[in-house]
Amino acid sequence: MQAYLTYHHGLLAHLSLFCYDPHANRHTQTLTAILIGQNEMSNSKHLPYFAVLPKQLDTLVFWSDAELDELQASTVVGKIGRSGAEEQFNKHLTPVGFDLNDCHRAASIIMAYAFDIPDEDASKIFGTVTEDELESDDEQDEKTILSMVPLADMLNADADRNNARLFYDAEDLEMRAIKPITQGEEIFNDYGQLPRADLLRRYGYVTDNYAPFDVAEISTRSIIDKCTSTAFQELDSSLQPLTQAQLKRRLEIAEREGVYEDSFDIFHASAEQTAISDEFLAFIFILFANKETFDAIHSSQIAIPSRSKLSTELAGKVCVTILKAKLAEYATTLEEDEKILQDQNLPYRKKVAVQVRLGEKRVLQGAVLEAETFQRDNKQMRVAQEEEEEEKKSNGKRKAETQSSNSRKKGRK
């Protein structure tokens, strides 16, 4: 047990691995078993810490199917991972006497309360830490290990009133004030810029203070399906569906250029960011670039244009079509959700579900308004190419007719 659950300078320091990760290694089950077992031991030195942790959680893994249905088209439902976790619990833990609900609670606590600590700190506590026991920190591109810090867990979190933060060095983990705190004032930690969907999934609650961080997700698969159908011909009749061969080449270039994702996040527009990301726009541009432009990008003769040139009229119309299709996946409208929330007697889980889906709809609606402002010319897009070819054919035809007419006139003379 000591390898995974240990005190470090008076703190219960390290519990590794996020338990609802389908790719988590064998230590997931070990940690879950340790939490349950230690909590049931009357003489466990960890009992003061366990007393701080919640007895009941409202995280999504505990919701019924009917309650989850209230989230409608929110992609957070696909991130819960309950069935995968239960498969592992039933394989390793319940056969030796652990209760399934206790397993979910322990795993949810690890998910909710773990912090990322750089692996060099972890190695001083654990010794050698293998590659598959570490998780990558996207911002700093370094390996980290998830850790449990009781001092941090005693604090509530608030995006606006955050006045303390966890700091670490080679020897200690410290919760430090980041602004003056008066006597009697509550100390608030911060979960970071989490959308309310993830706040609900990981912690079981939402607050309006995190509403500015809400996102909506557009799956790449939904975009691809439209490109190989006639979905965009309503925008312009010249937009023929891409063949599978054409689509494959364009997706390969998108991946090479670093703009291919399994899904794209749509944000609230702010001074720091646009609602529609540069990567999303570049992906759309590659799919809809005319042959000449695409071939130039393919052969690396030109780079993907800057955002200002990506914001073409066609790209805007395509984005609007995609965003409105996502909005249509929700069973209720934004206005209907606002009306539902006026009911003061809503059950808690339905209320927070409506808040999450309403936040995502507001993000999508804002992105639609942004896309409708795109006015850059379509010179490099497929519609422009088709128009130019039609114009050439038309000009050639008019020229031939004129020559023929003149010849006849000469003949009649």
C-alpha positions as CSV (number, residue, x, y, z in Angstrom):
1,M,0.0,0.0,0.0
2,Q,2.8,2.4,0.9
3,A,3.8,2.8,-2.8
4,Y,0.5,4.3,-3.7
5,L,-0.9,6.0,-0.6
6,T,1.6,7.8,1.5
7,Y,2.0,10.9,3.7
8,H,4.5,13.5,2.5
9,H,5.2,16.3,4.9
10,G,2.0,15.6,6.8
11,L,-0.2,15.3,3.6
12,L,-1.7,12.2,2.0
13,A,0.2,13.0,-1.1
14,H,-0.2,10.6,-4.1
15,L,-3.1,8.6,-5.5
16,S,-2.3,7.9,-9.1
17,L,-4.5,7.7,-12.2
18,F,-7.9,9.0,-13.2
19,C,-10.3,6.1,-12.6
20,Y,-12.7,6.7,-15.5
21,D,-10.0,6.7,-18.1
22,P,-10.6,3.6,-20.3
23,H,-6.9,3.4,-20.9
24,A,-5.9,3.5,-17.2
25,N,-3.4,0.9,-16.0
26,R,-3.6,-1.7,-13.3
27,H,-3.1,0.8,-10.5
28,T,-6.6,2.2,-11.0
29,Q,-8.1,-0.8,-9.3
30,T,-5.4,-0.9,-6.7
31,L,-6.1,2.7,-5.7
32,T,-9.8,2.2,-5.6
33,A,-9.4,-0.9,-3.3
34,I,-7.0,1.1,-1.0
35,L,-9.5,4.0,-0.5
36,I,-12.3,1.6,0.3
37,G,-10.2,-0.6,2.5
38,Q,-8.6,2.3,4.5
39,N,-12.0,4.0,4.9
40,E,-13.4,0.8,6.6
41,M,-10.4,0.5,9.0
42,S,-11.2,2.0,12.4
43,N,-7.5,2.6,13.1
44,S,-6.5,4.0,9.7
45,K,-4.3,7.0,10.0
46,H,-6.1,8.4,6.9
47,L,-9.5,8.6,8.6
48,P,-9.2,12.4,9.2
49,Y,-8.8,12.9,5.5
50,F,-11.6,10.6,4.6
51,A,-13.9,12.6,6.9
52,V,-13.4,15.7,4.7
53,L,-14.4,13.9,1.6
54,P,-18.1,13.8,0.5
55,K,-20.3,10.8,1.4
56,Q,-22.6,11.3,-1.5
57,L,-21.7,12.6,-5.0
58,D,-23.8,14.0,-7.8
59,T,-21.2,13.3,-10.5
60,L,-22.7,12.0,-13.7
61,V,-21.6,8.4,-13.1
62,F,-24.4,8.2,-10.4
63,W,-27.2,9.6,-12.7
64,S,-29.9,7.4,-14.1
65,D,-30.4,7.1,-17.8
66,A,-33.5,9.4,-17.6
67,E,-31.5,12.0,-15.8
68,L,-28.7,11.8,-18.4
69,D,-31.2,12.3,-21.1
70,E,-31.8,15.8,-19.8
71,L,-28.3,16.7,-21.1
72,Q,-29.6,16.1,-24.6
73,A,-26.9,16.5,-27.3
74,S,-24.1,17.5,-24.8
75,T,-21.0,15.4,-25.6
76,V,-20.3,15.2,-21.9
77,V,-22.5,12.1,-21.8
78,G,-20.0,10.2,-23.9
79,K,-17.2,11.0,-21.4
80,I,-18.6,9.4,-18.3
81,G,-17.1,6.0,-18.8
82,R,-19.3,4.2,-16.4
83,S,-19.6,0.9,-18.4
84,G,-15.9,0.7,-18.9
85,A,-15.2,1.3,-15.2
86,E,-17.8,-1.3,-14.1
87,E,-16.3,-3.8,-16.4
88,Q,-12.9,-3.4,-14.6
89,F,-14.6,-3.3,-11.2
90,N,-16.5,-6.5,-11.9
91,K,-13.3,-8.2,-13.2
92,H,-11.0,-7.3,-10.4
93,L,-12.8,-5.9,-7.3
94,T,-16.4,-7.2,-6.8
95,P,-15.3,-10.9,-7.0
96,V,-13.3,-10.3,-3.8
97,G,-16.1,-8.7,-1.9
98,F,-16.0,-5.0,-2.9
99,D,-19.4,-3.3,-3.4
100,L,-19.9,-1.8,-6.8
101,N,-21.3,1.5,-5.5
102,D,-18.3,1.8,-3.1
103,C,-16.0,1.3,-6.1
104,H,-17.7,4.1,-8.0
105,R,-17.5,6.4,-5.1
106,A,-13.8,5.8,-4.5
107,A,-13.0,6.2,-8.2
108,S,-15.1,9.4,-8.4
109,I,-13.3,10.9,-5.4
110,I,-9.9,10.2,-7.2
111,M,-11.2,11.8,-10.3
112,A,-12.6,14.9,-8.5
113,Y,-9.8,15.6,-6.1
114,A,-6.5,14.7,-7.8
115,F,-3.9,17.3,-8.8
116,D,-1.2,17.0,-11.5
117,I,2.3,16.9,-10.0
118,P,5.4,16.7,-12.1
119,D,6.9,13.2,-12.3
120,E,10.3,14.2,-10.9
121,D,8.5,15.1,-7.6
122,A,6.6,11.8,-7.8
123,S,9.8,9.8,-8.4
124,K,11.3,11.1,-5.1
125,I,8.3,9.6,-3.3
126,F,7.7,6.5,-5.4
127,G,11.1,5.8,-6.7
128,T,11.0,4.8,-10.4
129,V,7.7,5.7,-12.1
130,T,7.0,3.9,-15.4
131,E,5.9,5.7,-18.6
132,D,2.4,4.3,-18.5
133,E,1.8,5.5,-15.0
134,L,2.2,9.1,-16.1
135,E,0.0,11.5,-17.8
136,S,1.0,14.3,-20.2
137,D,0.5,18.0,-19.2
138,D,-0.6,19.6,-22.5
139,E,0.5,23.1,-21.6
140,Q,4.0,22.3,-20.4
141,D,4.5,19.1,-22.4
142,E,5.8,17.3,-19.3
143,K,4.8,14.1,-17.6
144,T,2.7,14.4,-14.4
145,I,1.2,12.0,-11.9
146,L,-2.2,12.7,-10.3
147,S,-2.0,13.4,-6.6
148,M,-4.4,13.7,-3.6
149,V,-3.8,16.7,-1.4
150,P,-6.0,16.9,1.7
151,L,-5.3,20.5,2.5
152,A,-6.6,21.5,-0.9
153,D,-9.6,19.2,-0.6
154,M,-10.8,21.1,2.5
155,L,-11.4,24.2,0.3
156,N,-14.4,25.0,-1.9
157,A,-13.6,26.2,-5.4
158,D,-14.8,29.4,-7.1
159,A,-13.8,30.9,-10.4
160,D,-14.4,34.5,-9.3
161,R,-13.5,34.4,-5.6
162,N,-10.4,32.2,-6.0
163,N,-7.8,33.5,-3.5
164,A,-5.5,30.5,-3.0
165,R,-3.7,28.0,-5.2
166,L,-1.6,24.9,-4.8
167,F,2.1,25.3,-5.4
168,Y,4.8,22.7,-5.4
169,D,8.6,22.4,-5.4
170,A,11.1,19.6,-5.1
171,E,10.2,19.0,-1.4
172,D,6.8,20.4,-0.5
173,L,3.2,20.9,-1.7
174,E,1.8,24.2,-0.4
175,M,-1.6,25.9,-0.6
176,R,-0.7,29.6,-0.7
177,A,-2.9,32.7,-0.7
178,I,-2.7,34.6,-4.0
179,K,-4.3,37.7,-2.7
180,P,-5.0,39.3,0.8
181,I,-7.5,37.2,2.9
182,T,-9.2,38.9,5.8
183,Q,-10.1,37.1,9.1
184,G,-13.3,35.2,8.7
185,E,-13.2,35.2,4.9
186,E,-13.6,31.9,3.2
187,I,-10.6,30.5,1.3
188,F,-11.4,29.4,-2.2
189,N,-9.3,27.1,-4.5
190,D,-9.8,27.2,-8.3
191,Y,-10.5,24.3,-10.6
192,G,-9.2,26.3,-13.6
193,Q,-11.1,27.3,-16.7
194,L,-13.5,24.3,-16.8
195,P,-16.7,24.4,-18.8
196,R,-19.8,23.6,-16.7
197,A,-20.2,20.3,-18.4
198,D,-16.9,19.1,-17.1
199,L,-17.5,20.7,-13.7
200,L,-20.7,18.6,-13.5
201,R,-19.0,15.4,-14.7
202,R,-16.0,15.7,-12.3
203,Y,-17.5,17.4,-9.3
204,G,-21.3,17.0,-9.5
205,Y,-22.3,20.6,-9.5
206,V,-22.3,23.8,-11.6
207,T,-22.1,27.5,-10.9
208,D,-22.7,30.5,-13.1
209,N,-19.1,31.6,-12.3
210,Y,-17.9,29.0,-14.7
211,A,-20.4,29.9,-17.5
212,P,-17.8,32.0,-19.4
213,F,-15.7,28.8,-19.9
214,D,-18.6,26.8,-21.4
215,V,-17.8,25.1,-24.7
216,A,-19.7,23.1,-27.3
217,E,-18.1,20.3,-29.3
218,I,-18.5,19.7,-33.0
219,S,-17.4,16.2,-34.0
220,T,-15.2,15.9,-37.1
221,R,-17.2,12.9,-38.1
222,S,-20.4,15.0,-38.5
223,I,-18.5,17.5,-40.7
224,I,-17.1,14.7,-42.9
225,D,-20.5,13.1,-43.3
226,K,-21.8,16.4,-44.6
227,C,-18.9,16.8,-47.1
228,T,-19.6,13.4,-48.6
229,S,-23.3,14.1,-48.9
230,T,-25.3,16.9,-50.7
231,A,-25.7,18.9,-47.4
232,F,-23.7,21.9,-48.7
233,Q,-25.3,22.1,-52.1
234,E,-28.0,24.2,-50.5
235,L,-25.3,26.9,-50.1
236,D,-24.1,26.6,-53.7
237,S,-25.1,24.1,-56.4
238,S,-21.5,23.7,-57.5
239,L,-20.5,22.2,-54.2
240,Q,-20.5,18.5,-55.3
241,P,-19.9,15.9,-52.5
242,L,-16.3,14.9,-52.1
243,T,-15.4,11.4,-53.2
244,Q,-13.8,9.1,-50.6
245,A,-10.5,9.4,-52.5
246,Q,-10.7,13.3,-52.4
247,L,-11.8,13.2,-48.8
248,K,-8.8,11.0,-47.8
249,R,-6.3,13.3,-49.4
250,R,-7.7,16.4,-47.7
251,L,-7.9,14.7,-44.3
252,E,-4.2,13.6,-44.7
253,I,-3.2,17.2,-45.4
254,A,-5.3,18.5,-42.4
255,E,-3.5,16.0,-40.2
256,R,-0.1,16.9,-41.7
257,E,-0.8,20.6,-41.0
258,G,-1.9,19.9,-37.4
259,V,-5.5,21.0,-37.8
260,Y,-7.2,17.6,-37.7
261,E,-9.0,16.8,-34.4
262,D,-11.6,14.2,-33.5
263,S,-13.7,17.1,-32.4
264,F,-13.5,20.9,-32.3
265,D,-14.4,23.1,-29.3
266,I,-16.5,26.2,-29.9
267,F,-16.1,28.9,-27.3
268,H,-17.7,32.0,-26.0
269,A,-16.1,34.9,-27.9
270,S,-14.0,37.2,-25.8
271,A,-11.1,39.6,-26.1
272,E,-8.7,36.7,-25.8
273,Q,-10.3,34.2,-28.2
274,T,-12.8,33.9,-31.0
275,A,-15.8,31.6,-30.9
276,I,-14.5,29.6,-33.8
277,S,-10.9,28.5,-33.5
278,D,-8.2,28.9,-36.2
279,E,-7.8,25.1,-36.3
280,F,-11.5,24.7,-37.1
281,L,-11.4,27.3,-39.8
282,A,-8.3,25.9,-41.3
283,F,-9.9,22.4,-41.4
284,I,-12.9,23.8,-43.2
285,F,-10.7,25.7,-45.6
286,I,-8.8,22.5,-46.5
287,L,-12.1,20.7,-47.2
288,F,-13.4,23.4,-49.4
289,A,-10.3,24.8,-51.1
290,N,-10.4,24.6,-54.9
291,K,-8.1,22.2,-56.7
292,E,-5.4,24.7,-57.5
293,T,-5.2,26.0,-53.9
294,F,-5.4,22.5,-52.4
295,D,-2.6,21.1,-54.7
296,A,-0.4,24.1,-53.7
297,I,-0.9,23.3,-50.0
298,H,-0.4,19.6,-50.7
299,S,2.9,20.2,-52.5
300,S,3.9,22.8,-49.8
301,Q,4.1,25.5,-52.3
302,I,1.9,27.7,-50.1
303,A,1.0,27.5,-46.4
304,I,-2.4,27.6,-45.0
305,P,-3.5,31.3,-45.1
306,S,-3.9,33.5,-42.0
307,R,-7.2,33.6,-40.2
308,S,-8.3,36.8,-42.0
309,K,-8.0,35.0,-45.3
310,L,-9.6,31.8,-43.9
311,S,-12.8,33.8,-43.0
312,T,-14.3,33.6,-46.4
313,E,-17.9,34.0,-47.2
314,L,-18.3,30.3,-48.0
315,A,-16.4,29.2,-44.9
316,G,-18.8,31.3,-42.9
317,K,-21.8,29.7,-44.5
318,V,-20.4,26.3,-44.0
319,C,-19.8,27.0,-40.3
320,V,-23.3,28.3,-39.9
321,T,-24.7,25.1,-41.5
322,I,-22.6,22.9,-39.2
323,L,-23.3,24.9,-36.0
324,K,-27.1,25.0,-36.7
325,A,-27.0,21.3,-37.3
326,K,-25.5,20.8,-33.9
327,L,-28.1,23.1,-32.3
328,A,-30.8,21.0,-34.0
329,E,-29.6,17.9,-32.2
330,Y,-30.8,19.3,-28.9
331,A,-34.5,18.4,-28.1
332,T,-35.3,21.9,-26.8
333,T,-34.5,25.4,-28.0
334,L,-32.5,28.0,-26.1
335,E,-35.6,29.9,-25.4
336,E,-37.4,26.9,-24.1
337,D,-34.6,26.1,-21.7
338,E,-34.6,29.6,-20.3
339,K,-38.3,29.2,-19.6
340,I,-37.8,25.8,-17.9
341,L,-35.2,27.3,-15.5
342,Q,-37.8,29.8,-14.3
343,D,-39.5,26.9,-12.4
344,Q,-38.3,27.2,-8.8
345,N,-39.3,23.5,-8.1
346,L,-37.1,21.8,-10.6
347,P,-35.3,18.7,-9.3
348,Y,-31.6,19.5,-8.7
349,R,-30.2,17.2,-11.4
350,K,-32.6,18.4,-14.0
351,K,-31.8,22.0,-13.2
352,V,-28.1,21.6,-13.6
353,A,-28.6,19.5,-16.8
354,V,-30.6,22.3,-18.3
355,Q,-28.0,24.8,-17.2
356,V,-25.3,22.8,-19.0
357,R,-27.2,22.3,-22.2
358,L,-28.4,25.9,-22.2
359,G,-24.8,27.1,-21.9
360,E,-23.7,25.0,-24.9
361,K,-26.6,26.4,-27.0
362,R,-25.5,30.0,-26.1
363,V,-22.0,29.2,-27.2
364,L,-23.3,27.7,-30.5
365,Q,-25.6,30.7,-31.1
366,G,-22.7,33.1,-30.5
367,A,-20.6,31.2,-33.0
368,V,-23.3,31.4,-35.6
369,L,-23.4,35.2,-35.3
370,E,-19.6,35.3,-35.6
371,A,-19.6,33.0,-38.7
372,E,-22.3,35.2,-40.3
373,T,-19.8,38.1,-40.3
374,F,-17.2,36.3,-42.5
375,Q,-17.0,38.2,-45.8
376,R,-13.6,37.4,-47.3
377,D,-13.8,36.6,-51.0
378,N,-14.1,32.9,-52.2
379,K,-11.2,33.1,-54.6
380,Q,-9.5,30.0,-53.2
381,M,-12.6,28.1,-52.5
382,R,-14.4,25.4,-54.6
383,V,-17.4,27.6,-55.5
384,A,-15.1,30.3,-56.9
385,Q,-13.3,27.8,-59.1
386,E,-16.6,26.4,-60.5
387,E,-17.8,29.9,-61.1
388,E,-14.6,30.8,-63.0
389,E,-14.8,27.6,-65.1
390,E,-18.5,28.4,-65.9
391,E,-17.5,31.9,-66.9
392,K,-14.8,30.7,-69.2
393,K,-17.2,28.3,-70.9
394,S,-19.8,31.0,-71.1
395,N,-17.3,33.5,-72.6
396,G,-16.0,31.0,-75.1
397,K,-19.5,30.2,-76.2
398,R,-20.4,33.8,-76.6
399,K,-17.2,34.4,-78.6
400,A,-17.9,31.5,-80.9
401,E,-21.5,32.7,-81.5
402,T,-20.3,36.2,-82.4
403,Q,-17.7,34.9,-84.9
404,S,-20.3,32.6,-86.5
405,S,-22.8,35.5,-86.7
406,N,-20.3,37.8,-88.3
407,S,-19.4,35.1,-90.9
408,R,-23.0,34.7,-91.9
409,K,-23.4,38.5,-92.2
410,K,-20.4,38.6,-94.5
411,G,-21.8,35.7,-96.6
412,R,-25.2,37.5,-96.9
413,K,-23.5,40.6,-98.2
